[in-house]
Amino acid sequence: MALIVQKFGGTSVGSIERIEQVAEKVQKFRENGDDIVVVVSAMSGETNRLIGLAKQISEQPVPRELDVMVSTGEQVTIALLAMALIKRGVPAVSYTGNQVRILTDSSFTKARILQIDDQRLRADLKAGRVVVVAGFQGVDEHGNITTLGRGGSDTTGVALAAALKADECQIYTDVDGVYTTDPRVVPKAQRLDKITFEEMLEMASLGSKVLQIRSVEFAGKYNVPLRVLHSFQEGPGTLITTDEEESMEQPIISGIAFNRDEAKLTIRGVPDNPGVAFKILGPISAANIEVDMIVQNIAHDNTTDFTFTVHRNDYLSAMRVLENTAREIGAREVIGDTDIAKVSIVGVGMRSHAGVASRMFEALAKEGINIQMISTSEIKVSVVIEEKYLELAVRALHTAFELDAPARQGE
């Protein structure tokens, strides 16, 4: 008998019919003898509807009151799922984040979990009940309702699994696992049976939308085995774990991630003096703009060209800040480019294989794709290229690193 925490997102509970399907799935696990805690999101579209209502009152709603409002979405789904289970003869009880006592800090709309009181949950599990918990929400030390921000329900599921020392945390979504890359770009992409937390963290941070970064970080920190599964299709999914099994057939690269939401800024002719990087990036940071990749080139005339990338949504703000900085420090010019994309190869196999980056560069060169920027870490190589070549680059790299699914007979 295992203790399993299952998380179902908004599309999985988006209608009464789908909530009934989730109840049937949970019932099967319960009949196998497993103890089950279920975490659910609000029905798809409901949180956006509630935020829309709030913005009809105020363009910038007070964060505390916004949290009070949007937390009601999950309260509906936990009650409906508990009803659906009870109708099937499965004892069940629903709890809001406050009732469980998922204690968070007081950062409304983006709170972080500090502690979970698992006594009530354990008592219910011992009594044979399925416990249904509202994702995405908690309560601060003053009794205020808080929400956890983007990906909050995934984080709730992982946090409960960590607190209860669950055997597995299962994240049910609209895909049947983690793929070597986006199958919409590369039809030959393969579902991975297993991936490490490190690799998943890189994939999530680099643009893979399967799991939110916070939940993967949490799972890695507390060593909670995570499994990504399809809500309405049977299958083994993908297990995310700390285990780095050495295998003769283990691929060097586990996956290829990409991100279209990048923009590049360059400040040219900067006097090459100590502290120049801070003079450029300090004001960018002060404007709450995150910088991704950075390249600095020293010219023969004792000036430097400094290039960095930001999220495309921050491009205009970053450009205004950089133009002010250029005037202050006597730089020659500022230029920008929004027609770029980032492509990354990820894999713990890089640690034990030489020449991975050069193999990547060779594959791109064969397709006539120019590399504008390069960034590396122990298990990742990222490049910035023209956006129009993105899909070609991903397909070329997928083939070059032998990630394409084998052709089926008759194809």
ZIKA-V35315 format. One record per pair of residues at least 24 apart in sequence whose C-alpha atoms are under 6 Angstrom apart, sorted by the first residue. I is the first residue (numbers start at 1). GAP is how many residues later the second one is. D is the distance in whole Angstrom. If there is no record, write none. Layout:
i=[I & I]
gap=[GAP & GAP]
d=[D & D]
This chain:
i=[1 & 1 & 2 & 3 & 3 & 3 & 3 & 4 & 4 & 4 & 4 & 4 & 5 & 5 & 5 & 5 & 5 & 6 & 6 & 6 & 7 & 7 & 7 & 7 & 7 & 7 & 8 & 8 & 9 & 10 & 10 & 10 & 10 & 11 & 13 & 14 & 14 & 23 & 36 & 37 & 37 & 37 & 38 & 39 & 39 & 39 & 39 & 39 & 40 & 40 & 41 & 41 & 41 & 42 & 42 & 63 & 64 & 67 & 67 & 68 & 74 & 78 & 91 & 92 & 92 & 92 & 93 & 94 & 94 & 95 & 96 & 96 & 97 & 97 & 97 & 98 & 98 & 102 & 103 & 103 & 103 & 104 & 104 & 105 & 106 & 108 & 109 & 109 & 110 & 110 & 111 & 111 & 151 & 154 & 155 & 158 & 168 & 169 & 170 & 170 & 171 & 172 & 172 & 172 & 173 & 173 & 174 & 175 & 176 & 176 & 176 & 177 & 177 & 177 & 177 & 178 & 180 & 181 & 181 & 186 & 188 & 188 & 189 & 190 & 192 & 193 & 194 & 194 & 194 & 195 & 196 & 196 & 196 & 197 & 197 & 197 & 203 & 206 & 207 & 207 & 252 & 252 & 253 & 253 & 254 & 254 & 255 & 256 & 256 & 257 & 257 & 258 & 258 & 259 & 259 & 260 & 261 & 261 & 262 & 262 & 262 & 262 & 263 & 263 & 263 & 263 & 263 & 264 & 264 & 264 & 264 & 265 & 265 & 265 & 265 & 266 & 266 & 266 & 266 & 267 & 267 & 267 & 267 & 268 & 268 & 268 & 269 & 269 & 269 & 269 & 269 & 270 & 270 & 270 & 271 & 272 & 272 & 272 & 339 & 340 & 340 & 340 & 341 & 341 & 341 & 342 & 342 & 343 & 343 & 344 & 344 & 345 & 345 & 346 & 346 & 347 & 348 & 350]
gap=[32 & 33 & 32 & 31 & 32 & 163 & 164 & 32 & 162 & 163 & 164 & 165 & 31 & 32 & 33 & 156 & 164 & 32 & 163 & 164 & 31 & 32 & 33 & 150 & 164 & 165 & 32 & 164 & 32 & 31 & 32 & 33 & 34 & 33 & 30 & 29 & 30 & 62 & 94 & 93 & 94 & 95 & 94 & 93 & 94 & 95 & 96 & 118 & 94 & 95 & 33 & 94 & 112 & 31 & 32 & 45 & 44 & 79 & 80 & 77 & 60 & 54 & 38 & 37 & 38 & 39 & 38 & 38 & 39 & 38 & 37 & 38 & 37 & 40 & 41 & 40 & 41 & 36 & 35 & 36 & 37 & 35 & 36 & 35 & 34 & 38 & 38 & 40 & 38 & 39 & 36 & 37 & 61 & 61 & 60 & 61 & 57 & 57 & 56 & 57 & 57 & 57 & 58 & 59 & 57 & 58 & 56 & 55 & 53 & 54 & 61 & 51 & 52 & 60 & 61 & 60 & 75 & 74 & 75 & 209 & 216 & 217 & 215 & 215 & 46 & 45 & 44 & 45 & 46 & 45 & 44 & 45 & 46 & 43 & 44 & 45 & 54 & 51 & 51 & 52 & 97 & 98 & 93 & 94 & 92 & 93 & 91 & 88 & 89 & 86 & 87 & 84 & 85 & 82 & 83 & 81 & 50 & 51 & 48 & 49 & 50 & 79 & 46 & 47 & 49 & 74 & 75 & 44 & 45 & 72 & 73 & 42 & 43 & 70 & 71 & 40 & 41 & 68 & 69 & 38 & 39 & 66 & 67 & 37 & 64 & 65 & 34 & 35 & 36 & 62 & 63 & 33 & 34 & 61 & 32 & 30 & 31 & 32 & 48 & 45 & 46 & 47 & 43 & 44 & 46 & 41 & 42 & 39 & 40 & 37 & 38 & 35 & 36 & 33 & 34 & 32 & 31 & 29]
d=[6 & 5 & 5 & 6 & 5 & 5 & 5 & 5 & 6 & 6 & 5 & 6 & 6 & 5 & 6 & 6 & 5 & 5 & 6 & 5 & 6 & 5 & 6 & 6 & 5 & 6 & 5 & 5 & 5 & 5 & 5 & 5 & 4 & 5 & 5 & 4 & 5 & 5 & 5 & 6 & 5 & 6 & 5 & 6 & 5 & 6 & 5 & 6 & 6 & 5 & 5 & 5 & 6 & 5 & 4 & 6 & 6 & 6 & 6 & 6 & 5 & 6 & 5 & 5 & 5 & 6 & 5 & 5 & 6 & 5 & 6 & 5 & 6 & 5 & 4 & 6 & 5 & 5 & 6 & 5 & 6 & 6 & 5 & 5 & 6 & 5 & 5 & 5 & 5 & 4 & 6 & 5 & 5 & 6 & 4 & 6 & 5 & 5 & 6 & 5 & 5 & 5 & 5 & 5 & 5 & 5 & 6 & 5 & 5 & 4 & 5 & 5 & 6 & 5 & 5 & 6 & 4 & 6 & 5 & 6 & 5 & 5 & 6 & 6 & 6 & 5 & 5 & 5 & 6 & 5 & 5 & 5 & 5 & 6 & 6 & 6 & 6 & 6 & 6 & 5 & 4 & 6 & 6 & 4 & 6 & 5 & 5 & 6 & 5 & 6 & 5 & 5 & 4 & 6 & 5 & 5 & 6 & 5 & 6 & 5 & 5 & 6 & 5 & 5 & 5 & 6 & 4 & 6 & 4 & 6 & 5 & 6 & 6 & 6 & 4 & 6 & 4 & 6 & 5 & 6 & 5 & 6 & 4 & 4 & 6 & 5 & 5 & 6 & 6 & 5 & 5 & 5 & 5 & 4 & 5 & 6 & 5 & 6 & 5 & 6 & 4 & 4 & 6 & 6 & 5 & 6 & 5 & 6 & 5 & 6 & 4 & 6 & 5 & 6 & 5 & 5 & 5 & 6]
